[in-house]
Amino acid sequence: MRTGKLVVGVTGASGAIYAQRFLRAAARTFEHVYLTLSTNAVDVAMTELGVAPDKKDFRTEGWLGEHLPNIHLLDDKDYFTPPASGSFRHDGMVIVPCSMGTAGRIANGVSDNLMTRAADVCLKERRPLIVVPREMPWNLIMLRNLTALAEAGATVLPASPAWYAKPRSMEDLADSVVGRILQCLGVEQTLVKQWMVEE
C-alpha cells in the first residue's frame, strides 16, 4: 500500500529516462508525488524520449506510459504550494536529473523558483534531499558546489549505472540508478539485485 509524500524536481539536464523511470517507481511507492518541471526538462524529454509532459494539460499517460493520478504537477513559479514551506511534512525530495546550474543555486542558497526553494527547505528542515547529477567531466566549481551540498546534508547520487547486474537494455541501466535512489529514501526496491545477495 502506498504511503507518504515525496517531492520530485526534474531539470533540463540530459538523462530524461532517469526521471521517467523514477517517477513511475515513485508513484507506486508514495501516496502523493509533488512534481516540479523546468521548461528545459520538457524540451530535453522530447529530444531524448520522443515524448514529453505538457505543462498546460498535464497527463502522465503519454510521457510515463500510464495513468498516475497521484503525481501532482506544481507551477515552478508558485510559492503558494506545500513544498515551499517547512511546515509541510514529507519524506524528502529527489532532483533527477539535476543540472549543475540547479545544484549550484541550491548550494549557494539561491531559491529562484519552487524547485530550488523546496530543496532549500529540505536542507533547513533536515529532510532527505537527493540530487542526481548527470554531467561529465566535473570542473572545480561543480565539485565545490556538490561538496557544499553534501556538507549541508544532501545526498549526491551521480547517475552512474551499475553493470554487475548484467543490464540488457537502456531501461535496465536507468533502473540501476533508480533503484539506488529508492534505497537512499529507505524504500525497499526490486529493480536491481543487491550485490552478492540471493533473492
Backbone as JSON, one array per atom type, in Angstrom:
{
  "sequence": "MRTGKLVVGVTGASGAIYAQRFLRAAARTFEHVYLTLSTNAVDVAMTELGVAPDKKDFRTEGWLGEHLPNIHLLDDKDYFTPPASGSFRHDGMVIVPCSMGTAGRIANGVSDNLMTRAADVCLKERRPLIVVPREMPWNLIMLRNLTALAEAGATVLPASPAWYAKPRSMEDLADSVVGRILQCLGVEQTLVKQWMVEE",
  "N": [[0.84, -1.19, 0.0], [0.54, 2.22, -0.81], [2.18, 4.87, 0.83], [2.94, 8.03, 2.38], [4.66, 11.07, 1.27], [6.29, 12.57, -1.43], [8.61, 14.84, -2.85], [9.52, 15.83, -6.07], [11.88, 16.98, -8.36], [12.55, 17.87, -11.71], [15.02, 18.67, -13.89], [16.54, 20.35, -16.73], [18.76, 18.86, -17.39], [20.62, 16.41, -19.26], [19.35, 13.07, -19.52], [16.7, 12.28, -19.28], [15.42, 9.84, -19.16], [15.96, 8.83, -16.66], [14.36, 10.38, -14.96], [11.85, 9.67, -15.97], [11.71, 6.85, -15.45], [12.1, 6.88, -12.69], [9.91, 8.37, -11.71], [7.75, 6.71, -12.34], [8.28, 4.55, -10.61], [8.23, 5.87, -8.14], [5.59, 6.72, -8.0], [4.32, 4.37, -7.49], [5.13, 3.84, -4.99], [4.81, 6.0, -3.21], [2.15, 7.8, -1.72], [1.49, 10.37, -2.53], [3.01, 12.34, -5.0], [4.76, 15.17, -5.49], [5.45, 17.2, -8.09], [7.87, 19.15, -9.77], [8.72, 20.76, -12.75], [11.23, 21.93, -14.89], [11.31, 24.27, -17.63], [13.18, 23.56, -19.55], [13.39, 20.86, -18.97], [11.18, 19.7, -20.16], [11.72, 20.12, -22.87], [14.09, 18.62, -23.15], [13.17, 16.05, -22.55], [11.5, 15.59, -24.75], [13.4, 15.59, -26.79], [15.11, 13.45, -26.05], [13.46, 11.26, -25.42], [11.32, 11.31, -27.11], [8.8, 11.81, -26.28], [6.99, 14.0, -24.13], [6.0, 15.77, -21.15], [3.07, 17.83, -21.01], [2.88, 20.92, -19.8], [0.71, 22.6, -19.61], [-1.53, 21.05, -19.99], [-1.48, 18.72, -18.17], [-0.77, 15.35, -18.16], [-0.04, 11.98, -17.39], [0.0, 9.77, -19.02], [1.04, 9.77, -21.75], [3.76, 10.57, -21.44], [4.78, 9.05, -19.27], [3.69, 6.64, -19.76], [1.52, 5.53, -18.48], [-1.49, 5.99, -16.52], [-1.18, 7.98, -13.81], [-2.48, 9.17, -11.26], [-1.68, 10.15, -8.79], [0.5, 11.73, -9.06], [1.29, 15.01, -8.84], [1.46, 17.91, -10.61], [3.21, 20.86, -10.06], [3.27, 24.43, -10.29], [6.22, 25.9, -11.22], [6.81, 28.45, -10.54], [5.21, 29.13, -8.48], [5.0, 29.85, -5.22], [3.11, 29.4, -3.35], [2.52, 26.74, -2.6], [2.55, 23.47, -1.11], [5.33, 22.26, -0.84], [6.95, 24.5, -0.6], [7.14, 25.37, 1.95], [8.44, 24.89, 5.24], [6.7, 23.89, 7.09], [5.2, 21.98, 5.88], [5.09, 18.62, 5.96], [6.97, 15.98, 4.71], [8.46, 13.15, 2.97], [10.89, 13.63, 1.8], [13.01, 14.87, -0.88], [13.76, 14.5, -4.32], [15.91, 15.32, -6.92], [16.0, 14.75, -10.17], [16.94, 14.26, -13.46], [19.63, 16.26, -12.11], [20.58, 19.41, -12.95], [23.74, 21.09, -13.27], [23.59, 23.79, -12.91], [21.27, 24.09, -11.35], [22.1, 22.64, -9.08], [24.2, 24.31, -8.27], [22.84, 26.67, -7.61], [21.25, 25.83, -5.45], [23.26, 25.04, -3.66], [24.34, 27.47, -3.03], [22.38, 28.85, -1.78], [20.42, 30.1, -3.35], [17.27, 30.61, -3.97], [15.44, 30.59, -6.47], [13.23, 29.63, -7.73], [10.42, 27.33, -7.43], [11.49, 24.76, -7.28], [14.19, 25.05, -6.39], [13.66, 26.37, -4.01], [12.15, 24.44, -2.6], [14.11, 22.51, -2.27], [15.91, 23.92, -0.68], [14.33, 24.15, 1.6], [14.25, 21.46, 2.39], [16.92, 21.09, 3.2], [17.15, 22.93, 5.33], [15.28, 21.94, 7.09], [16.27, 19.51, 7.65], [15.56, 17.29, 6.09], [15.53, 14.43, 3.87], [17.41, 15.07, 0.96], [18.03, 14.38, -2.27], [20.22, 14.65, -4.86], [20.71, 14.14, -8.29], [23.11, 14.29, -10.29], [23.98, 14.49, -13.77], [26.46, 14.74, -15.5], [29.56, 15.3, -17.18], [32.99, 15.96, -17.87], [33.49, 16.92, -14.38], [33.97, 20.24, -13.4], [36.03, 22.39, -11.28], [34.37, 24.23, -9.97], [31.87, 22.93, -10.07], [32.47, 20.65, -8.53], [32.99, 21.84, -6.05], [30.49, 22.96, -5.49], [28.87, 20.65, -5.3], [30.14, 19.42, -3.18], [29.56, 21.28, -1.18], [26.8, 20.9, -1.04], [26.7, 18.25, -0.09], [27.94, 18.63, 2.38], [26.01, 20.16, 3.58], [24.06, 18.37, 4.03], [22.78, 17.02, 1.98], [22.33, 14.2, -0.24], [24.48, 13.25, -2.7], [24.05, 11.71, -5.61], [25.38, 10.49, -8.21], [24.39, 9.9, -11.6], [25.3, 7.1, -12.31], [25.25, 4.28, -13.83], [25.06, 0.82, -12.79], [26.89, -2.15, -13.61], [27.1, -4.76, -12.76], [24.8, -6.24, -12.53], [24.31, -7.16, -14.98], [22.99, -5.63, -17.2], [20.54, -5.5, -19.8], [19.35, -3.68, -21.38], [18.63, -0.19, -22.15], [16.78, 0.66, -20.32], [17.22, -1.08, -18.18], [19.73, -0.19, -17.35], [19.12, 2.45, -16.56], [17.36, 1.84, -14.49], [19.06, 0.79, -12.6], [20.13, 3.01, -11.42], [17.8, 4.28, -10.54], [16.91, 2.4, -8.68], [18.88, 2.67, -6.68], [18.36, 5.28, -5.84], [15.83, 4.95, -4.67], [16.57, 3.23, -2.58], [18.16, 4.96, -1.07], [16.18, 6.58, -0.1], [15.11, 4.97, 1.73], [13.44, 3.02, 0.84], [12.23, -0.18, 0.06], [13.31, -1.93, -2.74], [12.95, -3.62, -5.9], [14.08, -3.42, -8.31], [16.76, -3.66, -8.91], [19.13, -6.15, -8.17], [20.61, -6.8, -4.99], [24.07, -6.6, -4.25], [25.77, -9.63, -4.28], [23.72, -10.96, -2.95], [21.31, -13.4, -2.68], [18.15, -13.58, -4.13]],
  "CA": [[0.0, 0.0, 0.0], [1.33, 3.43, -0.91], [2.08, 5.82, 1.92], [3.94, 9.06, 2.35], [4.67, 12.14, 0.28], [7.62, 12.81, -1.98], [8.76, 15.97, -3.76], [10.44, 15.48, -7.15], [12.2, 18.02, -9.32], [13.18, 17.4, -12.94], [15.64, 19.79, -14.58], [16.84, 20.15, -18.14], [19.98, 18.09, -17.64], [20.42, 15.19, -20.02], [19.01, 11.94, -18.66], [15.25, 12.27, -19.05], [14.98, 8.47, -18.86], [16.03, 8.63, -15.2], [13.15, 10.98, -14.42], [10.73, 8.85, -16.41], [11.69, 5.59, -14.72], [11.95, 7.13, -11.26], [8.54, 8.8, -11.41], [6.9, 5.51, -12.35], [8.53, 3.8, -9.38], [7.81, 6.69, -7.0], [4.12, 6.74, -7.96], [3.88, 3.08, -6.92], [5.64, 3.75, -3.63], [4.33, 7.1, -2.39], [0.74, 8.15, -1.92], [1.47, 11.62, -3.28], [4.28, 12.8, -5.55], [4.65, 16.57, -5.89], [6.43, 17.31, -9.16], [8.19, 20.41, -10.42], [9.42, 20.56, -14.02], [11.73, 23.13, -15.54], [10.96, 24.35, -19.05], [14.16, 22.77, -20.3], [13.13, 19.44, -18.75], [10.21, 19.29, -21.17], [12.43, 20.09, -24.15], [15.04, 17.5, -23.14], [12.39, 14.82, -22.62], [11.07, 15.4, -26.13], [14.59, 15.28, -27.58], [15.71, 12.16, -25.72], [12.49, 10.17, -25.32], [10.3, 11.42, -28.16], [7.55, 12.19, -25.62], [7.25, 14.94, -23.06], [4.78, 16.25, -20.48], [2.51, 19.13, -21.38], [2.67, 21.62, -18.53], [-0.6, 23.25, -19.62], [-2.54, 19.99, -19.92], [-0.6, 17.68, -17.65], [-1.22, 13.97, -18.03], [1.14, 11.11, -17.32], [-0.09, 8.62, -19.93], [1.96, 9.83, -22.88], [5.15, 10.71, -21.01], [5.2, 7.96, -18.39], [3.15, 5.4, -20.28], [0.37, 5.05, -17.72], [-2.22, 6.99, -15.76], [-0.68, 8.02, -12.44], [-3.16, 10.35, -10.72], [-1.08, 10.64, -7.54], [1.58, 12.68, -9.39], [0.69, 16.34, -8.91], [2.37, 18.9, -11.18], [3.14, 22.18, -9.44], [3.83, 25.54, -11.06], [7.56, 26.15, -10.7], [6.89, 29.84, -10.09], [4.21, 29.32, -7.44], [5.5, 29.56, -3.88], [1.96, 29.08, -2.52], [2.3, 25.31, -2.71], [3.08, 22.85, 0.11], [6.77, 22.06, -0.67], [7.68, 25.75, -0.4], [7.15, 25.7, 3.38], [8.95, 23.88, 6.16], [5.6, 23.31, 7.88], [4.67, 20.84, 5.12], [5.91, 17.45, 6.27], [7.03, 14.98, 3.65], [9.51, 12.15, 3.16], [12.13, 14.01, 1.15], [12.97, 15.4, -2.24], [14.73, 13.97, -5.29], [16.03, 16.1, -8.15], [16.54, 13.77, -11.09], [18.35, 14.57, -13.25], [19.88, 17.58, -11.54], [21.55, 20.18, -13.71], [24.76, 21.72, -12.44], [23.09, 25.13, -12.57], [20.37, 23.93, -10.22], [22.92, 22.26, -7.93], [24.93, 25.5, -7.85], [21.93, 27.61, -6.95], [20.88, 25.29, -4.13], [24.46, 25.05, -2.83], [24.64, 28.84, -2.64], [21.21, 29.44, -1.15], [19.65, 30.93, -4.29], [15.95, 29.99, -4.19], [14.85, 31.44, -7.51], [12.0, 29.01, -8.22], [9.88, 26.39, -6.46], [12.37, 23.61, -7.14], [15.32, 25.38, -5.52], [13.11, 26.69, -2.7], [11.8, 23.19, -1.94], [15.38, 21.88, -1.88], [16.39, 24.71, 0.45], [13.5, 23.75, 2.74], [14.72, 20.14, 2.84], [18.18, 21.25, 3.92], [16.97, 23.61, 6.61], [14.45, 21.1, 7.95], [16.98, 18.23, 7.8], [14.86, 16.21, 5.41], [16.36, 13.9, 2.79], [17.49, 15.72, -0.34], [18.91, 13.58, -3.14], [20.45, 15.26, -6.17], [21.25, 13.14, -9.22], [23.75, 14.99, -11.42], [24.4, 13.69, -14.92], [27.35, 15.65, -16.22], [30.96, 14.9, -17.11], [33.61, 15.88, -16.55], [33.13, 17.97, -13.42], [35.02, 21.22, -13.16], [36.24, 22.67, -9.86], [33.17, 24.89, -9.44], [30.87, 21.88, -9.86], [32.91, 19.84, -7.4], [32.79, 22.6, -4.81], [29.05, 23.07, -5.24], [28.38, 19.35, -4.85], [30.7, 19.23, -1.84], [28.77, 22.12, -0.29], [25.51, 20.23, -0.85], [26.93, 17.11, 0.79], [28.22, 19.15, 3.71], [24.76, 20.7, 4.11], [23.17, 17.25, 4.36], [22.2, 16.37, 0.8], [22.99, 13.03, -0.82], [24.83, 13.43, -4.1], [23.98, 10.38, -6.2], [25.58, 10.64, -9.65], [23.72, 8.93, -12.47], [26.34, 6.18, -12.75], [24.62, 2.96, -13.84], [25.87, -0.34, -12.41], [26.98, -3.18, -14.65], [27.22, -6.11, -12.22], [23.53, -6.95, -12.7], [24.26, -7.55, -16.39], [21.86, -4.97, -17.87], [20.31, -5.9, -21.19], [18.68, -2.61, -22.1], [18.79, 1.14, -21.59], [15.9, 0.73, -19.16], [17.9, -1.77, -17.08], [20.78, 0.7, -16.87], [18.47, 3.54, -15.84], [16.76, 1.32, -13.27], [20.08, 0.58, -11.58], [20.22, 4.29, -10.72], [16.51, 4.47, -9.86], [16.91, 1.52, -7.51], [19.72, 3.27, -5.64], [17.64, 6.44, -5.3], [14.81, 4.42, -3.77], [17.23, 2.74, -1.38], [18.57, 6.13, -0.28], [14.97, 7.08, 0.53], [14.67, 3.97, 2.69], [12.37, 2.23, 0.21], [12.61, -1.49, -0.46], [13.14, -1.93, -4.18], [13.26, -4.89, -6.56], [14.54, -3.12, -9.67], [18.14, -4.12, -9.05], [19.53, -7.07, -7.11], [21.69, -6.38, -4.12], [25.35, -7.26, -4.55], [26.07, -10.88, -3.6], [22.58, -11.41, -2.16], [20.39, -14.21, -3.45], [16.76, -13.14, -3.9]],
  "C": [[0.88, 1.24, 0.0], [1.09, 4.34, 0.29], [3.1, 6.91, 1.7], [3.82, 10.04, 1.2], [6.1, 12.39, -0.15], [7.57, 14.01, -2.91], [9.81, 15.58, -4.8], [10.64, 16.7, -8.05], [12.89, 17.41, -10.52], [13.71, 18.63, -13.68], [15.91, 19.44, -16.03], [18.15, 19.46, -18.42], [19.64, 16.87, -18.51], [20.16, 14.04, -19.06], [17.54, 11.89, -18.32], [14.74, 10.88, -18.71], [15.03, 8.2, -17.36], [14.78, 9.19, -14.53], [11.94, 10.12, -14.74], [10.61, 7.57, -15.59], [11.48, 5.8, -13.21], [10.52, 7.53, -10.91], [7.56, 7.64, -11.42], [7.04, 4.75, -11.04], [8.02, 4.57, -8.16], [6.29, 6.69, -6.86], [3.55, 5.45, -7.39], [4.24, 2.97, -5.44], [5.03, 4.78, -2.7], [2.89, 7.45, -2.73], [0.59, 9.41, -2.76], [2.88, 11.98, -3.73], [4.05, 14.21, -6.08], [5.79, 16.88, -6.85], [6.61, 18.75, -9.63], [9.05, 20.12, -11.64], [9.96, 21.9, -14.51], [11.29, 23.11, -17.01], [11.9, 23.51, -19.88], [13.96, 21.27, -20.11], [12.17, 18.9, -19.8], [10.9, 19.15, -22.53], [13.38, 18.89, -24.25], [14.3, 16.18, -23.24], [11.94, 14.55, -24.06], [12.25, 14.99, -27.02], [15.07, 13.86, -27.33], [14.73, 11.0, -25.74], [11.45, 10.17, -26.43], [8.93, 11.72, -27.61], [7.9, 13.11, -24.46], [5.94, 15.36, -22.41], [4.35, 17.6, -21.03], [2.17, 19.85, -20.09], [1.31, 22.31, -18.46], [-1.74, 22.25, -19.51], [-1.82, 18.73, -19.45], [-1.33, 16.34, -17.5], [0.02, 13.09, -18.07], [1.13, 10.0, -18.37], [0.96, 8.66, -21.04], [3.41, 9.81, -22.47], [5.64, 9.52, -20.2], [4.59, 6.62, -18.79], [1.98, 4.84, -19.52], [-0.25, 6.2, -16.93], [-1.79, 6.91, -14.3], [-1.25, 9.27, -11.76], [-2.56, 10.9, -9.44], [0.17, 11.48, -7.78], [0.93, 14.04, -9.64], [1.71, 17.34, -9.44], [2.13, 20.25, -10.54], [3.77, 23.22, -10.37], [5.16, 25.94, -10.43], [7.75, 27.59, -10.23], [5.96, 30.13, -8.91], [4.75, 28.88, -6.07], [4.36, 29.24, -2.91], [1.55, 27.63, -2.75], [2.99, 24.64, -1.52], [4.6, 22.73, 0.2], [7.57, 23.34, -0.43], [7.82, 26.11, 1.08], [7.67, 24.54, 4.22], [7.86, 23.25, 7.0], [4.94, 22.13, 7.18], [5.59, 19.65, 5.32], [5.83, 16.42, 5.13], [8.26, 14.11, 3.86], [10.81, 12.47, 2.45], [11.9, 14.5, -0.26], [14.08, 14.78, -3.07], [14.73, 14.9, -6.49], [16.76, 15.22, -9.15], [16.06, 14.04, -12.51], [18.49, 16.0, -12.73], [20.94, 18.3, -12.36], [22.57, 20.81, -12.76], [24.37, 23.14, -12.07], [22.17, 25.08, -11.37], [21.14, 23.57, -8.96], [23.66, 23.48, -7.38], [24.06, 26.49, -7.12], [21.54, 27.12, -5.55], [22.08, 25.39, -3.18], [24.77, 26.44, -2.3], [23.43, 29.59, -2.1], [20.38, 30.33, -2.03], [18.35, 30.2, -4.61], [15.18, 30.84, -5.19], [13.63, 30.82, -8.17], [11.54, 27.98, -7.18], [10.82, 25.22, -6.23], [13.52, 23.91, -6.18], [14.84, 25.76, -4.12], [12.77, 25.41, -1.94], [13.05, 22.44, -1.48], [15.97, 22.59, -0.67], [15.64, 24.34, 1.72], [13.97, 22.4, 3.28], [16.0, 20.27, 3.66], [17.97, 21.89, 5.28], [16.16, 22.79, 7.6], [15.08, 19.73, 8.2], [16.19, 17.05, 7.24], [15.75, 15.67, 4.3], [16.26, 14.73, 1.51], [18.49, 14.93, -1.16], [19.01, 14.3, -4.48], [21.18, 14.26, -7.05], [21.85, 13.86, -10.42], [24.1, 14.02, -12.54], [25.21, 14.63, -15.82], [28.75, 15.08, -16.14], [31.75, 15.65, -18.16], [33.1, 16.99, -15.64], [34.28, 18.94, -13.28], [35.07, 21.56, -11.66], [35.03, 23.35, -9.23], [32.08, 23.87, -9.14], [31.21, 21.04, -8.64], [32.67, 20.56, -6.07], [31.31, 22.75, -4.47], [28.48, 21.76, -4.71], [28.91, 19.02, -3.47], [29.91, 20.05, -0.82], [27.41, 21.48, -0.02], [25.66, 19.05, 0.1], [27.18, 17.57, 2.23], [26.96, 19.68, 4.38], [23.75, 19.6, 4.42], [22.54, 16.54, 3.19], [22.98, 15.1, 0.46], [23.23, 13.31, -2.29], [24.96, 12.04, -4.71], [24.14, 10.51, -7.72], [24.87, 9.55, -10.44], [24.79, 8.04, -13.11], [25.78, 4.76, -12.72], [25.59, 1.85, -13.46], [25.81, -1.4, -13.5], [26.95, -4.6, -14.1], [25.93, -6.92, -12.34], [23.31, -7.39, -14.15], [23.05, -6.95, -17.12], [21.77, -5.37, -19.34], [19.66, -4.8, -22.02], [19.0, -1.27, -21.45], [17.95, 1.28, -20.33], [16.54, 0.04, -17.95], [18.98, -0.87, -16.49], [20.18, 1.85, -16.06], [17.92, 3.04, -14.5], [17.8, 1.03, -12.19], [20.31, 1.86, -10.78], [18.94, 4.55, -9.93], [16.44, 3.62, -8.59], [17.72, 2.08, -6.37], [19.07, 4.51, -5.03], [16.6, 5.97, -4.29], [15.43, 3.91, -2.47], [17.67, 3.89, -0.47], [17.38, 6.78, 0.42], [14.44, 6.11, 1.58], [13.56, 3.08, 2.17], [12.94, 0.9, -0.26], [12.32, -1.52, -1.96], [13.56, -3.28, -4.76], [13.76, -4.66, -7.99], [15.92, -3.7, -9.93], [18.49, -5.03, -7.88], [20.64, -6.45, -6.27], [22.94, -7.21, -4.43], [25.54, -8.48, -3.64], [24.96, -11.35, -2.66], [21.63, -12.18, -3.07], [18.96, -13.79, -3.1], [15.8, -14.08, -4.6]]
}
